[in-house]
Amino acid sequence: MSPSLSVVADNDRHSPKQETVAERVRRLQMEAKQLAKDHVRTLSAAILHAEQIAAEIAEGGDAYPPGIRDLARRFVEDADARVQTLEAISGRQ
């Protein structure tokens, strides 16, 4: 004999609270700000990686044309300041 089935009302079910438009706007703004911070950190990391490559080129000797070595050397000199500026501006927000 198979067990009998019956339908039971689920009156104890609480519907999740609807997010208001203002709450949604605040949540989305917070998410956007966090994504922007992550993006700036990615940019900083990329600049530092490019700085390492530029330093190798600057010290690469005669294998690289003098103009390229000079450009790479100037990039290395400037990169740290740029990253520090990015971090300082990001830290204010």
ZILIN-V299195 format. One record per pair of residues at least 4 apart in sequence whose ideal C-beta (glycine too) atoms are under 7 Angstrom apart, sorted by the first residue. I is the first residue (numbers start at 1). J is the second residue. D is the distance in Angstrom with one decimal. If there is no record, write none. Layout:
[[I/J/D] [I/J/D]]
//
This chain:
[[19/23/4.8] [19/24/5.0] [20/24/6.9] [21/25/6.3] [22/26/6.5] [23/27/6.2] [24/28/6.1] [25/29/6.2] [26/30/6.4] [27/31/6.5] [28/32/6.2] [29/33/6.3] [30/34/6.5] [31/35/6.3] [32/36/6.3] [33/37/6.5] [34/38/6.4] [35/39/6.2] [36/40/6.5] [37/41/6.5] [37/90/6.1] [38/42/6.5] [39/43/6.6] [40/44/6.4] [40/86/5.8] [40/90/5.1] [41/45/6.4] [42/46/6.3] [43/47/6.4] [43/86/6.6] [44/48/6.5] [44/83/4.9] [44/86/5.3] [44/87/6.5] [45/49/6.4] [46/50/6.3] [47/51/6.3] [47/79/5.4] [47/82/6.0] [47/83/5.4] [48/52/6.8] [48/83/6.2] [49/53/6.8] [50/54/6.1] [50/79/6.9] [51/55/6.3] [51/75/6.8] [51/76/5.6] [51/79/3.8] [52/56/6.8] [53/57/6.5] [54/58/6.1] [54/72/4.1] [54/75/4.3] [54/76/5.0] [55/59/6.4] [55/76/5.0] [56/60/6.2] [57/64/5.5] [57/68/6.4] [57/69/6.4] [57/72/4.0] [58/69/5.4] [58/72/4.2] [58/73/4.1] [58/76/5.9] [60/64/4.6] [60/69/6.7] [64/68/4.7] [64/69/5.0] [66/70/6.2] [67/71/6.3] [68/72/6.2] [69/73/6.2] [70/74/6.5] [71/75/6.4] [72/76/6.6] [73/77/6.7] [74/78/6.2] [75/79/5.9] [78/82/6.1] [79/83/6.4] [80/84/6.3] [81/85/6.3] [82/86/6.5] [83/87/6.3] [84/88/6.1] [85/89/6.3] [86/90/6.1] [87/91/6.1]]
//
